[in-house]
Amino acid sequence: MRRPVLIGIAGGTGSGKTSVAREITRNIDPDNIVLIEQDNYYKDQSHLSMAERVLTNYDHPNAFDNDLLLVHLQQMLSGEAVDKPIYNFAEHTRANYTEHVEPKQVIILEGIMVLEDERLRDLMDIKIFVDTDADVRIIRRILRDIKERGRSIESVVEQYMGVVRPMHMQFIEPTKKYADLIIPEGGKNAVAIDVLVAKVNEIVTSLV
């Protein structure tokens, strides 16, 4: 297999970057594409108490194990399979099992900080930033954390105002300058997704 193409998709929490990544993946032959979510590469915290784990700032670059992510991406770009960690947000640490991932012709890396680390950017062939208004993003964040992560609305709002928003302005928003393509409104932008799907199909065809 020729060297795969790595596409990075970044954006703030609730921006719709995950929807964009999944829509692209859904419209491509699964034999040709794989999605890697940076969220699964939060650092293992099994050595900490639950009281200590819940204090983790998940919106800071230091929360991610980018060293492991970098190694895994390099292995996949070299045609090797990896055992991807799985993060358990209810327990605030990694699960005790992994997911075996085979390399594909197109690798999509999605996450809030994927454009923040220069080492990751240097591996990417295409860099995308999903740009969505803050009021839309906070509503999506509230709904997601309540439904999927068992949080209360009070804790979500407190976390957003105290941590998520300032971290977004400091670390995520500035990475927009590295993007080759900026997509407004995330998964709701059908035109942009259609264009990306066409581009990815073109890439797959060229790699056959």
C-alpha atoms as a printed R data frame, in Angstrom:
    type eleno elety resid chain resno       x      y      z
1   ATOM     1    CA   MET     A     1   0.000  0.000  0.000
2   ATOM     2    CA   ARG     A     2   1.258  3.477 -0.863
3   ATOM     3    CA   ARG     A     3   1.598  5.967  1.959
4   ATOM     4    CA   PRO     A     4  -1.907  6.786  3.219
5   ATOM     5    CA   VAL     A     5  -3.269 10.319  3.175
6   ATOM     6    CA   LEU     A     6  -3.816 11.906  6.595
7   ATOM     7    CA   ILE     A     7  -6.622 14.469  6.966
8   ATOM     8    CA   GLY     A     8  -6.826 16.474 10.193
9   ATOM     9    CA   ILE     A     9 -10.190 17.925 11.268
10  ATOM    10    CA   ALA     A    10 -10.132 20.382 14.173
11  ATOM    11    CA   GLY     A    11 -12.567 22.830 15.753
12  ATOM    12    CA   GLY     A    12 -13.984 23.835 19.100
13  ATOM    13    CA   THR     A    13 -16.156 21.651 21.275
14  ATOM    14    CA   GLY     A    14 -19.606 21.272 19.710
15  ATOM    15    CA   SER     A    15 -18.457 22.760 16.408
16  ATOM    16    CA   GLY     A    16 -19.587 19.751 14.403
17  ATOM    17    CA   LYS     A    17 -16.124 18.438 13.549
18  ATOM    18    CA   THR     A    18 -17.090 14.915 14.613
19  ATOM    19    CA   SER     A    19 -20.174 15.072 12.386
20  ATOM    20    CA   VAL     A    20 -18.036 16.208  9.457
21  ATOM    21    CA   ALA     A    21 -15.540 13.399 10.040
22  ATOM    22    CA   ARG     A    22 -18.257 10.766 10.365
23  ATOM    23    CA   GLU     A    23 -20.169 11.999  7.318
24  ATOM    24    CA   ILE     A    24 -17.030 11.768  5.205
25  ATOM    25    CA   THR     A    25 -16.278  8.304  6.576
26  ATOM    26    CA   ARG     A    26 -19.869  7.156  6.027
27  ATOM    27    CA   ASN     A    27 -19.738  8.113  2.352
28  ATOM    28    CA   ILE     A    28 -16.449  6.364  1.575
29  ATOM    29    CA   ASP     A    29 -15.909  2.627  1.133
30  ATOM    30    CA   PRO     A    30 -14.947  1.409  4.652
31  ATOM    31    CA   ASP     A    31 -12.094 -0.590  3.119
32  ATOM    32    CA   ASN     A    32 -10.465  2.710  2.165
33  ATOM    33    CA   ILE     A    33 -10.887  4.982  5.187
34  ATOM    34    CA   VAL     A    34 -10.458  4.945  8.955
35  ATOM    35    CA   LEU     A    35 -11.378  7.531 11.604
36  ATOM    36    CA   ILE     A    36  -9.118  8.214 14.589
37  ATOM    37    CA   GLU     A    37 -10.626 10.385 17.331
38  ATOM    38    CA   GLN     A    38  -8.186 12.368 19.440
39  ATOM    39    CA   ASP     A    39 -10.557 12.061 22.409
40  ATOM    40    CA   ASN     A    40  -9.392  8.470 22.859
41  ATOM    41    CA   TYR     A    41  -5.853  9.726 23.386
42  ATOM    42    CA   TYR     A    42  -6.507 11.587 26.615
43  ATOM    43    CA   LYS     A    43  -3.850 10.560 29.108
44  ATOM    44    CA   ASP     A    44  -4.429  7.520 31.277
45  ATOM    45    CA   GLN     A    45  -5.421  8.545 34.812
46  ATOM    46    CA   SER     A    46  -5.866  5.146 36.421
47  ATOM    47    CA   HIS     A    47  -3.157  6.029 38.955
48  ATOM    48    CA   LEU     A    48  -5.265  8.929 40.278
49  ATOM    49    CA   SER     A    49  -8.253  8.909 42.613
50  ATOM    50    CA   MET     A    50 -11.660  9.772 41.182
51  ATOM    51    CA   ALA     A    51 -11.570 13.058 43.097
52  ATOM    52    CA   GLU     A    52  -8.321 13.927 41.319
53  ATOM    53    CA   ARG     A    53  -9.514 12.717 37.908
54  ATOM    54    CA   VAL     A    54 -12.595 14.944 37.837
55  ATOM    55    CA   LEU     A    55 -10.344 17.998 38.117
56  ATOM    56    CA   THR     A    56  -8.720 17.241 34.753
57  ATOM    57    CA   ASN     A    57  -8.783 20.113 32.272
58  ATOM    58    CA   TYR     A    58  -9.745 18.216 29.117
59  ATOM    59    CA   ASP     A    59  -9.489 21.408 27.057
60  ATOM    60    CA   HIS     A    60  -5.769 21.927 27.618
61  ATOM    61    CA   PRO     A    61  -3.133 20.463 25.268
62  ATOM    62    CA   ASN     A    62  -1.417 18.748 28.204
63  ATOM    63    CA   ALA     A    63  -4.461 16.511 28.700
64  ATOM    64    CA   PHE     A    64  -3.614 14.593 25.529
65  ATOM    65    CA   ASP     A    65  -1.069 11.838 25.083
66  ATOM    66    CA   ASN     A    66   0.121 13.208 21.762
67  ATOM    67    CA   ASP     A    67   3.340 11.223 22.037
68  ATOM    68    CA   LEU     A    68   1.367  7.976 21.738
69  ATOM    69    CA   LEU     A    69  -0.920  9.457 19.091
70  ATOM    70    CA   LEU     A    70   2.103 10.528 17.049
71  ATOM    71    CA   VAL     A    71   3.638  7.043 17.233
72  ATOM    72    CA   HIS     A    72   0.359  5.424 16.194
73  ATOM    73    CA   LEU     A    73  -0.100  7.786 13.248
74  ATOM    74    CA   GLN     A    74   3.455  7.191 12.094
75  ATOM    75    CA   GLN     A    75   2.881  3.440 12.283
76  ATOM    76    CA   MET     A    76  -0.349  3.655 10.299
77  ATOM    77    CA   LEU     A    77   1.253  5.880  7.690
78  ATOM    78    CA   SER     A    78   3.916  3.183  7.369
79  ATOM    79    CA   GLY     A    79   1.249  0.533  6.799
80  ATOM    80    CA   GLU     A    80   1.220 -0.938 10.303
81  ATOM    81    CA   ALA     A    81  -1.834 -1.704 12.439
82  ATOM    82    CA   VAL     A    82  -2.178 -0.180 15.925
83  ATOM    83    CA   ASP     A    83  -4.076 -0.915 19.118
84  ATOM    84    CA   LYS     A    84  -5.918  2.336 19.778
85  ATOM    85    CA   PRO     A    85  -6.786  3.244 23.367
86  ATOM    86    CA   ILE     A    86 -10.419  3.797 24.335
87  ATOM    87    CA   TYR     A    87 -11.262  6.570 26.793
88  ATOM    88    CA   ASN     A    88 -14.006  6.119 29.393
89  ATOM    89    CA   PHE     A    89 -15.393  9.585 30.170
90  ATOM    90    CA   ALA     A    90 -17.606  8.285 32.974
91  ATOM    91    CA   GLU     A    91 -14.509  7.006 34.799
92  ATOM    92    CA   HIS     A    92 -12.231  9.826 33.602
93  ATOM    93    CA   THR     A    93  -9.547  7.433 32.454
94  ATOM    94    CA   ARG     A    94  -8.745  4.902 29.751
95  ATOM    95    CA   ALA     A    95 -10.702  1.712 29.446
96  ATOM    96    CA   ASN     A    96  -8.855 -1.531 30.172
97  ATOM    97    CA   TYR     A    97  -9.204 -2.630 26.553
98  ATOM    98    CA   THR     A    98  -8.092 -1.265 23.175
99  ATOM    99    CA   GLU     A    99  -9.352 -1.328 19.591
100 ATOM   100    CA   HIS     A   100  -7.261 -2.936 16.864
101 ATOM   101    CA   VAL     A   101  -7.106 -0.568 13.876
102 ATOM   102    CA   GLU     A   102  -5.776 -1.526 10.469
103 ATOM   103    CA   PRO     A   103  -4.240  1.188  8.253
104 ATOM   104    CA   LYS     A   104  -6.332  2.411  5.324
105 ATOM   105    CA   GLN     A   105  -5.658  4.574  2.291
106 ATOM   106    CA   VAL     A   106  -7.217  7.591  3.999
107 ATOM   107    CA   ILE     A   107  -6.840  8.318  7.713
108 ATOM   108    CA   ILE     A   108  -9.004 11.005  9.293
109 ATOM   109    CA   LEU     A   109  -7.771 12.437 12.592
110 ATOM   110    CA   GLU     A   110 -10.475 14.394 14.400
111 ATOM   111    CA   GLY     A   111 -10.270 16.387 17.625
112 ATOM   112    CA   ILE     A   112 -10.199 19.822 19.211
113 ATOM   113    CA   MET     A   113  -6.410 19.988 19.380
114 ATOM   114    CA   VAL     A   114  -5.234 18.109 16.289
115 ATOM   115    CA   LEU     A   115  -3.886 21.312 14.710
116 ATOM   116    CA   GLU     A   116  -2.309 22.581 17.928
117 ATOM   117    CA   ASP     A   117   0.664 20.194 17.935
118 ATOM   118    CA   GLU     A   118   3.183 20.988 15.205
119 ATOM   119    CA   ARG     A   119   4.315 17.363 15.090
120 ATOM   120    CA   LEU     A   120   0.808 16.229 14.183
121 ATOM   121    CA   ARG     A   121   0.350 19.048 11.652
122 ATOM   122    CA   ASP     A   122   3.549 18.051  9.900
123 ATOM   123    CA   LEU     A   123   2.115 14.580  9.213
124 ATOM   124    CA   MET     A   124  -1.099 15.912  7.689
125 ATOM   125    CA   ASP     A   125  -1.769 16.197  3.989
126 ATOM   126    CA   ILE     A   126  -4.995 18.185  4.444
127 ATOM   127    CA   LYS     A   127  -5.877 20.360  7.455
128 ATOM   128    CA   ILE     A   128  -9.497 21.360  8.112
129 ATOM   129    CA   PHE     A   129 -10.989 23.661 10.766
130 ATOM   130    CA   VAL     A   130 -14.719 23.505 11.518
131 ATOM   131    CA   ASP     A   131 -15.866 26.984 12.564
132 ATOM   132    CA   THR     A   132 -19.201 27.340 14.383
133 ATOM   133    CA   ASP     A   133 -20.631 30.198 16.478
134 ATOM   134    CA   ALA     A   134 -20.029 29.916 20.225
135 ATOM   135    CA   ASP     A   135 -23.727 29.968 21.171
136 ATOM   136    CA   VAL     A   136 -24.393 26.969 18.936
137 ATOM   137    CA   ARG     A   137 -21.367 25.135 20.308
138 ATOM   138    CA   ILE     A   138 -22.351 25.561 23.975
139 ATOM   139    CA   ILE     A   139 -25.863 24.240 23.306
140 ATOM   140    CA   ARG     A   140 -24.429 21.191 21.571
141 ATOM   141    CA   ARG     A   141 -21.943 20.705 24.429
142 ATOM   142    CA   ILE     A   142 -24.708 20.821 27.039
143 ATOM   143    CA   LEU     A   143 -26.852 18.298 25.189
144 ATOM   144    CA   ARG     A   144 -23.926 15.929 24.554
145 ATOM   145    CA   ASP     A   145 -22.523 15.963 28.078
146 ATOM   146    CA   ILE     A   146 -25.923 15.426 29.675
147 ATOM   147    CA   LYS     A   147 -27.022 12.641 27.312
148 ATOM   148    CA   GLU     A   148 -23.726 10.854 26.692
149 ATOM   149    CA   ARG     A   149 -21.545 11.601 29.703
150 ATOM   150    CA   GLY     A   150 -24.030 11.797 32.565
151 ATOM   151    CA   ARG     A   151 -23.259 15.393 33.562
152 ATOM   152    CA   SER     A   152 -25.660 17.897 35.129
153 ATOM   153    CA   ILE     A   153 -26.502 21.101 33.251
154 ATOM   154    CA   GLU     A   154 -24.998 23.147 36.086
155 ATOM   155    CA   SER     A   155 -21.663 21.336 35.900
156 ATOM   156    CA   VAL     A   156 -21.535 21.623 32.110
157 ATOM   157    CA   VAL     A   157 -22.211 25.378 32.122
158 ATOM   158    CA   GLU     A   158 -19.724 25.957 34.956
159 ATOM   159    CA   GLN     A   159 -17.065 23.976 33.116
160 ATOM   160    CA   TYR     A   160 -17.769 25.768 29.844
161 ATOM   161    CA   MET     A   161 -17.497 29.255 31.291
162 ATOM   162    CA   GLY     A   162 -14.574 28.511 33.598
163 ATOM   163    CA   VAL     A   163 -12.464 26.241 31.424
164 ATOM   164    CA   VAL     A   164 -13.777 25.384 27.951
165 ATOM   165    CA   ARG     A   165 -14.286 28.904 26.637
166 ATOM   166    CA   PRO     A   166 -10.960 30.377 27.828
167 ATOM   167    CA   MET     A   167  -9.074 27.295 26.618
168 ATOM   168    CA   HIS     A   168 -10.807 27.576 23.246
169 ATOM   169    CA   MET     A   169  -9.711 31.170 22.859
170 ATOM   170    CA   GLN     A   170  -6.147 30.405 23.969
171 ATOM   171    CA   PHE     A   171  -5.413 27.107 22.243
172 ATOM   172    CA   ILE     A   172  -8.037 26.150 19.640
173 ATOM   173    CA   GLU     A   173  -9.147 29.340 17.885
174 ATOM   174    CA   PRO     A   174  -5.545 30.281 16.964
175 ATOM   175    CA   THR     A   175  -5.079 26.966 15.107
176 ATOM   176    CA   LYS     A   176  -7.535 28.150 12.472
177 ATOM   177    CA   LYS     A   177  -4.587 29.845 10.751
178 ATOM   178    CA   TYR     A   178  -3.064 26.448  9.980
179 ATOM   179    CA   ALA     A   179  -6.132 25.139  8.144
180 ATOM   180    CA   ASP     A   180  -6.155 24.571  4.409
181 ATOM   181    CA   LEU     A   181  -9.955 24.710  4.531
182 ATOM   182    CA   ILE     A   182 -12.381 26.322  7.012
183 ATOM   183    CA   ILE     A   183 -15.898 24.870  7.144
184 ATOM   184    CA   PRO     A   184 -18.695 26.917  8.757
185 ATOM   185    CA   GLU     A   185 -21.422 25.105 10.722
186 ATOM   186    CA   GLY     A   186 -19.904 21.638 10.678
187 ATOM   187    CA   GLY     A   187 -22.151 18.707  9.828
188 ATOM   188    CA   LYS     A   188 -24.940 21.051  8.744
189 ATOM   189    CA   ASN     A   189 -22.824 22.237  5.815
190 ATOM   190    CA   ALA     A   190 -23.898 19.682  3.220
191 ATOM   191    CA   VAL     A   191 -22.116 21.448  0.354
192 ATOM   192    CA   ALA     A   192 -18.760 21.382  2.132
193 ATOM   193    CA   ILE     A   193 -19.186 17.726  3.056
194 ATOM   194    CA   ASP     A   194 -20.055 16.823 -0.543
195 ATOM   195    CA   VAL     A   195 -16.911 18.599 -1.736
196 ATOM   196    CA   LEU     A   196 -14.775 16.797  0.847
197 ATOM   197    CA   VAL     A   197 -16.271 13.406 -0.012
198 ATOM   198    CA   ALA     A   198 -15.521 14.041 -3.689
199 ATOM   199    CA   LYS     A   199 -11.951 15.026 -2.801
200 ATOM   200    CA   VAL     A   200 -11.425 11.941 -0.647
201 ATOM   201    CA   ASN     A   201 -12.805  9.685 -3.396
202 ATOM   202    CA   GLU     A   202 -10.403 11.355 -5.807
203 ATOM   203    CA   ILE     A   203  -7.540 10.622 -3.404
204 ATOM   204    CA   VAL     A   204  -8.597  6.994 -3.021
205 ATOM   205    CA   THR     A   205  -8.750  6.560 -6.784
206 ATOM   206    CA   SER     A   206  -5.275  8.044 -7.207
207 ATOM   207    CA   LEU     A   207  -3.840  5.666 -4.600
208 ATOM   208    CA   VAL     A   208  -5.243  2.500 -6.158
